[in-house]
């Protein structure tokens, strides 16, 4: 049963925001206007869907009343089933829209991709995954900034860490976290045998400075010459920065910029997001289990998705979805996969919200 009083209240709130956004004092207050626009963006799909639902319900009511008219009866009898299906669909859509949004859904996101088992082939696969995300980001008009990159000798990536900025990045990219498995013939395989390798993906919402306070005395900062592939100039300055967070032993290194200051800023951004994720784990036992399951050990048996190149097949093991269009997926066509994962996640949230409190999983302290 939809909460009609709540929906009516949200409609009134959207109308109030529209009035406020036209007032001079709000127009001149950037932060207030930004806050109201963000709230309006959340309310808009709810208000629009609710309006469509009421219109469909009104038409359905009129049609049922018209059943008493012999001249209209045949016409409305054909129309009523379609309207009933439409009302049911809109009610389901509203149930999803009314679920409390994840506070991280609109955040910028740090994506970490690493080669797992499989040596050089795993590093090549990690590079393929990262390029897939770059192409997907292009279709969404997201901005990608590489924070850290470690190349393998064969041209793949041992590790790449990037910041992705844009609309609803985390709400879409969060489902990419985990172990990805590839089955294909490596370019180095002389006998044409299919090999299995893995790469791991971690997805972290970007931490804001107000959320993570780091004491300078807890940091050990080392400066060295940048190394690895990169062409002329990469070793000419001591610009590589390695930051060790002493309380946790966490180490972050950045060397992509020639500026020591820029590399330090990037390393701190990564460190803060990782520390924020640790704090979130402590506060919420369910999220802790989710984060621990993101990457696992990188073993072949721990997988969220398999990419089978000989059969042009990609399978997401979490929802049992198989698509025979790996050639398009690896080029960034991820919408079908991600939409299915989001729908599955939302359905699970709906089921959980419908359970009595005593039956819901309890968060840890």
N, C-alpha and C positions, 0 to 999 in steps of 0.2 A: 504494500500500500504506500503510495507516494505521499510525502508530507506536504499537503497542499498549502497549509498555512505558512510553512517555511518557504515554499516556492513563491507564494504571493509576496512575502517579505523581501525575498531576493529581487523580485521585479521592482518593488518600491525603492530598494537600495540602489539599483542600477539607474533608476530615474533620478534619484537624489544626486548620484555621482555626476550624471550628465549636467545637472544644474550647477553643481559646484565647480565643474571644470570650465564653466563659462564666466565665473566670477573673477573680477580683476585681481583680488588678493590671492587667489589660488593660482591664476595664470602667472603671477609674479613670483610665486614660491615654487622653485623647481622641484625640491624634494617632496613637497606636498602633492604637487601635480603628478609626479612620477609614481608616488604611492597610490593615488587615486586611479591612475591609468592602469596600474598593475591589477588593482582590484576589479576594475571594469573589464579587463581582458579575461579574468577568471569568470566573471558573472555572465559575460556576453553569450557564450554557447549555451549556458543553462537557460537564460531568458529566451533566446531564440527557439530552443527546442521546446520549452514550455509553451511558447506562443503557438508553435505548430501543433502541439498536442491538443491544446484547447480548441483550435480551429477544427482539427479532425474529430474531436469529441462532439463539438457542436453540429458538424455535418452528419455524424452518425446518429445523433439524437433526432435531427430533422428527418433523416431517412426512415428511422424507425416509426416516427409519427406519421410518415407518409404511407406506411403499409396499409392504413385504413382506407386510402384513396385507391379505388380500382384502377384508375387511369395511370397512377404512378407506381403501383405495387410491383409490376414486373421489372421496371427500371431500377427501383431501389433494392429489390431483392438481389440483384446482380452486384450492386455496389456495396452493400453492407459488409460482406465478408472481407473485401479489400480494405474497407475503413477499419474494421475490427483488427485486422492484421497490422495496419499502420499504427493504430493506437497502442497496441501491444509493443511494437518495435520502439516507438517513441518513449513509452514508459520505461523500457529496459535501458534505453540510451540515457534517460534522465537519472536513473538509479546509479549508473556509472559516473555521470557528471557530478553527482552529489557526494561521491566518496571524498573524504578529506584528502586534499592533494599532499603528496610527499613534499616536505619543505625544500628538498634538494632538486626537485624536478626542473626548476627554471635556472639552476646554477650553471655556470661554466664548469667544464669537466676536464680532469686530467686523465688521459688514457696512457697506460703503460703496456707495451707489447715486448715480449721476450722470447727468444728461441728456447725450446724445451729439449726433449729427447730427440736425437737424430743428427747431432753434429752440424755440419755446414748446411745440410738440407733443411734442418730446423730453422737456422738463421735465415735462409732464403725464404722459407715459408712465413717467418715473422715479418720480413720485408713485404711480402705479398699481402699479408693481412693489413699492414699499416697503409699500403697504397690503396687497398680496398676502402679503408676508412676515410682516406683523403678524398677519394672520388665520391663517396657517400656524402661527406661534408660539403663538397662542391654543389651537389644537387639540393642541399638544404640551405645553401648560402651561409654556411658557418665559416668562421675564420679559424685556421689551424696554425699554432705557433709551436715549433719544435723546441722543447726545453733541454733535452739531452739525447744524444745519439752515439751509440757505440757500434761500429761496423765490424763485420766479420771479414776474414781474408778472401772469401769467395764472393763477396759483394752483398751478402745479406746483412741482417741486423742482429747483433747479440742482444741489443736492447734499444728501444726508442721510446721516449716519453714526450708527450705533446699536450698542450693546452688547447681545448676546443671551445670557442666562444660563439654563442648564437642562441636562437630561440629553442627551448625544450631540448637542449643537448643531453642532459643527464637522463631525462625521462625516456629517451630513445637508446642512448648508448649503454645504459646500465645493464642491459640484457646481453651485452657482448662479453661480460666478465666470465672468465673460466678458462678451461683448457680446450684448445682447438686442435683437431687432429687432421692430418693430411695424408692421403694415400695417392701416390703417383710415382712415376719413374723419374728419379733425379737426373739432372743433366750430366752428372758424373758417373752414372751407371752404364757400364759398357754392354752388359748382357740384357738390358731391357727389363729388369726385374722391378716390380712395384715395391716401394719402401713406405713405411709408416713413420711419420715424425710428428712432433707437436710444437705448439707455441702457446704461451700463456698471455692472457689479457686481464689487466686490472683496470677498473673504472672508478675514479674517486671524484666526488664533487669538490670544486675548488674551495679552499678554506679562506674565509675573510679574516683580516687582521684582528678584528675585535673578538674573534672566536678562539684564536690560538695565540697565546702570549709566550714567547720564548725568551728565557733569560740568557743574556750573552755569555754568562759564565758556564752555561750548560753546553756551549758550542766549542768544538775544536775545528779551526779553519786552517786548511793547508793549501798552499799555492804552489803550482808547478807548471812546467811548460806543457802546452797542449800536445797530445800525441795522436797517432793513428792517421788514416787516410784523410786527405784534405787539401793537398796541393801546396803551392808556395805560401809561405807565411804562417803555416799552422804552428810551427815550432819556434817562431821568432820572438814570441813574448811569453812571459810567465803569467798566463791568463787563466789556466785551468783551476777551478776551485773545487775542493772536496770538503764538505761539511760533515762532521761527526756529531750527532746528538748524544752527548755522554750518558744521560740517564737511561736511554733506550738502546744505545749502541747502533742506532740507525745511521747509515752512511749514504750521502747523496753527492754525486759528482757531476759538474757541468763544465764543458770545455768548448762549446760550439761558437761562442762569441770571442772576439779578440779582446773585448773589454772585460777586465777582471770584475768590475762592478756589476756588469750585466750578468755574468756567469753566477756571481754570488746571489743576485736577486732571483734568478731562475732556480737555483738550488734551494733557496729558502722557500720559494713557492711550492716546490715539490715536497719538501720536508714538512711544511705546515699542513698540507693536505693529507699526508700520511699520518701525522700526529692527530689531526682532527678525526681521521677514520678510527684510530686507536681509541680515542675518547668515546666515540660513538659506540664502539664495541662494548666498552665498559658499561655504558648506560643502558644498552639494550641487548639482551642475550640473543634474541632472534636475529638481529642484524649482525651480531658477532658471528653466529653460525653461518650466515650468508656470506660474510666477508672471508671467513676462513675457507669457505668452499669455492671462492672465486678462482683461485689459482691452484690450490693443492700443491702437489709436488711436481707437477708437470709430467707425470707418468702417463703412458698411453691409455691406461685403463680409466683415468680420470678425465672425462671429456664431456663438453656440452654440445659440441658440433663436429661433424666429420665432413671433410671435403674430398670426395672421390673423383679424381680427374679422369681416369679411364672411362668411367660411366657417366661423366658430366653430372654428377649427383652430389647434392648437399643435404645432410640430415641433421636436424636439431633434435638431440636426444631428450631434451627436457619435456618437449611436447609431442614427440613422435612425428614431426613434420618432415617430409622428404620432398625436395624439389629437384627436377631434372633440368636445371638451368644454371649449373655451376659457372659456366662461362660468363653469364650475365651477373651473377652474384659477386664473383671475384672482381668484377669491374665496378662495383659499388651499388648494384641494384639490390639493396637490403630491405626495402620497404615491406615486402611480403613477409619476410622472416620476422622483422621487428614488430610489425603490426600484429602478427599471430602471437608473439610472445607477450606483447602488452595486453592483448585481449585475454589471454590465459591468466595473466597476473591479476587483471581487474576482476575476472570471474572468481578467482580465489579470494580476493578482498571482499567481494560481495557475499560469498558464502560465509566468510569469517564474521562479517558485520551482522549476518542474520542469525548467528548462533547465540544462545544465551551466554551471558558473561562467564558463568561457571564452566562452560565447555570450551572457551577460547584458550589458546596457548598463553601461559603466563610468562611475562618478561622477567628476566633475572634482576637482581638488585643493581 
